[in-house]
Amino acid sequence: MTPAARLQAAIDLLDLIIAAARDDGPAADTLIARYFRDRRYAGSKDRRAVRDLVYRAIRAYGDRPESGRTALVGIAREDGELAALFDGSTHGPAPILPGEGASARSLLPRWIVPELAELISTQEQAALLDRAPLHIRVNPLKTTRQIVLARWPGAQPIAETRQGVALPSGTDVESDQLARDGALEIQDAGSQIIAQVCAAGPGMTVLDLCAGGGGKTLALAADMAGEGRLIAADTVRDRLARLVPRAERAGCAGLIETLLLDPGRESERLAPLDSQCDVVLIDAPCSGSGTWRRNPEARWRLTPDRLARIAALQARLLQVAAPLVKPGGRLVYAVCSLIDREGHDQVQQFVSSNFLWSPQRSTEAGRPWGLGTLLSPQHDGTDGFFFSVLEKPC
């Protein structure tokens, strides 16, 4: 492919990604894979160059662009080399016309900025789009952090985590034998800290209410050392199915129970756990604004209406979870978001109507924010999270 043809391919792909973001369609990576599966003539250098252009545009615009062309014309206004590729050549894009419209740059969706926690400065907003580091969690049921640190040059222990390790960018973790054996998992340090503040231990009854694929479930299982009862619950069968082989590799399949819930009727299935749980973790569905550096396209999918629906679900999950905690037990609420409506405000509202629950400061990581803790990329080197540890009155 010529450089101009690569640019046109990026425009075509961006059109598909913009439409999918608007209509809740497939993710960008899925669309890119499909695009090149149907274009076998594109070599590895072509695919890499096109992908880089696509993600350059995705990261450049917080608000969803009108089209792929307006997105890349906007970038070309500041990049003469890119502008020269709008040359009208065969398979290339038509020249840029005088006065042709272009997308306006914005780091984040303009409507979302007032929703962010006040601690997130303009500089910190920029860090939400930085390249994410590579963090792993060592599974103490299978190996030690010392062994893992010795395995890769440049590996560093992550402060505030018991088993976290930062690896150099580009390290091939998934094909390593330790990963295949379940001795380590790719997991952001923020997620590890949230699992730690649950303070799960051997012999406890622990519920991971929104377990998803089970990353935090596996961390809780390691803290429980294979003893007790750990229930991983979710409303999506496929997510729970992915947890089963991961738990087998991690050596904790015998500890973990999976529980499929009916959306909107979770309390019916969870009733046998009333006042039985030492810990309930709500890793609640959220906007994912704290993970935009890993998935910048998600900025284009979030709308005010969607945020309102998510916030309503989060508030309901808190009410579902509260009765399950035994007196003196812990309710840990977490979102991978820096939007106050999803974190700070949710917990404040819950405690206002359940005033005997007491917030606990359970880690030195992050910054206190309201009745919880805020983690952010710039301040903590983690993805963005809000979490709160609440103790039930005896």
N, C-alpha and C positions, 0 to 999 in steps of 0.2 A: 504494500500500500504506500502511496505517496504521502508526504506530510499533510497535504491538503485533503486527501481522502480520509486520513485518520481524523482530521478535524470534523469532516462531514459525518463520519461514523459517530463521533462524540455527540454531535448535534442530534443525530437520530436517536441515540440512546437516551440522551437527556429528555427528549420528547416523550419517550416511553416511561421514563422514571417520574417525570412531572405528572403525567396522566395517572400513573399507578398511585402516587402519593395523594393525589386529589380524590381518587376513587377507591382508596384502601385496597390497592392491588398488590402484586408481588414486590418484594424488596429489590433494591437496586442491584445487589450482587446476583440475585436470581435472574434478573432481566439481562444483565451483562453476560452471564454464562449462557443463556439461551441465544442471545444475539450472535455470539461467536461460534456456538455449536452449529448454527445454520450457515456459517461463513468460514468454511475450513481453509480457505485461501489465506486467511489472516494468520501471520506467523506470531511467534511469542513476543517479538519486539513490537509488532503492531498492536497486539492485545494490551501489552503493558502501557504503550503510549496513549492509546485511546482511554484506557481505564484511568490513567493519571489525569487526563484532560477532564473526564467526567467528574472525578472527585475533586478536582481543583474548582470546578464550577459549583459543585454541591457545597463545598466548604465556604465559598465566597458569598453565598446568598442565604441569609436567614429566612427571608420571605420567599415563598415558592415563585420562581420565575414564570413569566408568561409562556416561554418556549425555550427549547434548547438553543436556538439561534440567538434570541435576545440575551440569554445568559452568557454565551461565549462572545457575542459582540461587546457586551459590557466589559468583559475581561480584556478583549482586544483593544479597547480604548486606552488601556494602560500598558499594553504589551505590543510593541511594534512588530516583533517577529511573528506573533500570533496573527496580528492584523494582516500581515502580508500573505497569509495562507488563504484568506478570503479572496481567491484570485480567479474564480470562475472556471478553473481547469476541469478536465474530465474527472468525475467522481468527487470534485471539490465543491465547497460552498461558493455561492455567488458573491461578488464583491459587495462590500459594505457601502450602502448608499449614503450620500450626504444627509445628515439629519435623521438617519435611521434610528428607530427606537432601540433602547438597550435596557436591560434590567438594572435596577438601582441596588448598589451594594448595601448589605446590612449583615452584621455578624449574627444576630439573633432575630427571630421574628419580632417586629416592633411592638406588637401587642403584648408580648410575654414579658418584656423587660420590667414593667412595673410590678409584675407578679413575683419576681425573684426575691429571695431573702435579702434584707438590707445589707447583710455582711458581704454580699457578692458585688464587689466594685466593678467598674468598667474594665479594669485590668484583669480581674478574675473572670469576667465574662469572656474575654478573649481566650483564656486558658481552657474554656469549655470546648474549644475547637482544636486544641493542640493535639499532636500525636500521642496516643495513649502508650504508657509503658507496658512491659510484659511482666506480670506478677504470677507466681505460682504458690500453691499451698502444699506443703509437704504433709503426707499422710503418716502420722506417727504409728499407725497400726502396721505399717509396712517398712518404714525406713526412718532415718533421722535427718534433721536439717543439716547437720554437719556433713553427712555423706553427699547430700545434694549440692551444698556449697562447694565441695571439692570436685564436683563433676564438671562444672562449667567455669572457665576463666571469666572473671568479671562478675560472677554471681555475688549478690550482697544480701545479707539479712534485712528484712524490713522492720524498722522500729515499730513498736506498739502492736506487733503481731507475734504470736508464739511460733508459728510455722511458716511465715511468709518469706519468700525469696524473690528478689528482683533480678531478672536476667537481661543481658544485652538484647536490644531490639534485633529481631530476625533469628533468634535462637530457635532451632527446630526442636520443639518440645514434644509434640504429639507423636512423632515417630521414635522417640527415645524409649528404651526398654522400661525405664522406671514409670513412664506414663502408661505404657501398655499394661504394666503390672498393677496399676492402680496406686502406685506409691506417691503420686503427685497429681495435682489438678491445676489447670490454668484458672486462676481466680484473683480478681482485683483485691488489693489490700483492704479496701473499704468493706467489701463483703466479708472478708475474714474477721475484721474488727466487730462487725455486727454479730456474727456467730459467736465470737468470744464473749460479748457482753450478755449473751443469753445465760452464761454460767451454767451450762448443762453439765451434769456429772453422772458417774455410774449409779445405776439404780433408780434414776429419775424417770418420770413420765413426761415426755416432751412432744409437743405438736408443732410441726412446721405447716402452717395453715395454707400458705400459697406456695407450695414447694416447687412448682415448675419442674425443671430438669434435675433439680436436687443438689445444686452446688452447695448451698448452705446446709442442707440435710446431711450431706456427707461430712461436713465440718463438725456438725453437732454429734454425729455418730462417733467421730474420732475422740471428741471430748468425753463421751460416755463410755469409752473403752469397751464397747461391746456389751455393756450391762444396762438393763432397764428396758424401757419401751419408747420407741421413737416412731411417731406416725407422720407420714408425709402425705398431705392432703392437697388435692387440686381439683378443679372442675374440668380439666382437659385430659382425656385418657392418654393421648399420645405423649404428653409431657411426663406423666407418671411412668409410662412404659419405658422411656429413655433412662429413667433412674435405675431400673432393675439391673441391667448389665453393669452400670457404673458401680452400684453397690456391691455386686459380686466381685468385680475387680478390686475394689477398695477393701474387701475383707469384712464387710459389715452387713451383708445381705440378711443374716439371721436376726439382726436387731431391728431393721426397718420394716414397718408395715405401710403399705400404700392404701389410700382411701380416696375413692372417686366421689366427688360431691356434685349435687345438682345445683346449677346456678340459681340463686334466689331462694333455695331451700336447704342451704348448708346446715342450718341448725338441727334439722331432722336427723341427718346422718351423724352429726357430732354430739347428739344428746347423751349417749353413753359416757362421754368424757366430761360431763358437767362436774365442776369442782374437783377434777381428778389430776389436772396437769400442773406439774411444777413449773413448767415454762411453756408459753405459747408464743411462737414467733409469727408475726404477720409481715411477711415480705410483700407488701401490697402491690397490686397492679398500679402503674403510675405512668406519667408522661414520658419517663426515661430521660428527662432533661439533663440529669447528671451523667449520662453516658453518650451525649451527643458527639464527643470526640471519637467514639468508636462507631457511631452510627449517625453521622451528621444529616443524612437524608430524613431522619425522623423529625427534624425541625419542620419539614414541609408537610408532615402528616398531622401535626397537632393543630387543633382549632379551639376557639373558646368553648364551643359546644361539647367537643370531646373532653376537654379538661373538666367541664362541669359534670359530665357523666362519670368520669374517673373519680372525682372527689366525692360524689355521692356513694359510689361503691366502697371507697375507702372508709367512709364514716360508718357504713353498714357493717363492714367486716370487723371494725372495732367492737361494735355491739354484739356481733356473733361470738367473738372470741372471749369477751370479758367473763361470761359465766363459766367458761371451761377451766379457768385458773383457780387452783385451790387457795385457801387463805394463806397468805405469806408468800405465794408464788409470784412469778414474773410474767408480765406481758411486755413483749418487745415489739414495737411498731417501727417499721423501716420502709423508706421509699428511696429509689435511686433518682431523686429529684431534688432540685434546689428551689422549687416553687413553694412559697409559704402555704398556699391553699392545700397542698398535698401533705405537708409535714408539720411545721410549726402550728398552723391553725387547726389541723385535725386533732392533734393531741390536746391543745388548749381547750377545744370544744368538748372533747371526751372527759377530761378531768373536771371541767366546769359542771358537768352533769353527773360525774362519779367522783365527788370531791374527796372521798376517803382514800383513793388510790394515791400513792406517793411516788413522785419521780425520783430516780436514782442516778447519780453521776457515776458511771461504772468504768470509765476509761479516761486516760489522759490524752487520748487522741482527739483531734478536731477542736472545734470551738463551741462552747455552750451557746445554745440558741433557744430561747424560750424554755420549754420543759424538756428539751432534748439536746442533741449534739449535731452539728453540721460538719461534714467533711467535704472538701472541695479540691479540684485538681491543683490549683496554684498553692493553696495553703498546706495541703496534706499529701500531695502526690498521688491521690486516689481518685477514683470516679467521684461524682458528686452524690452525697447521701444526706438525708436527715434520718435520725433514729432517736427513739425515746425508750427508756427502760422504766416501766411502771410496776410498782409492787402492790399487790392486793392486800387490803387490810385483813388482819387475823380476826 
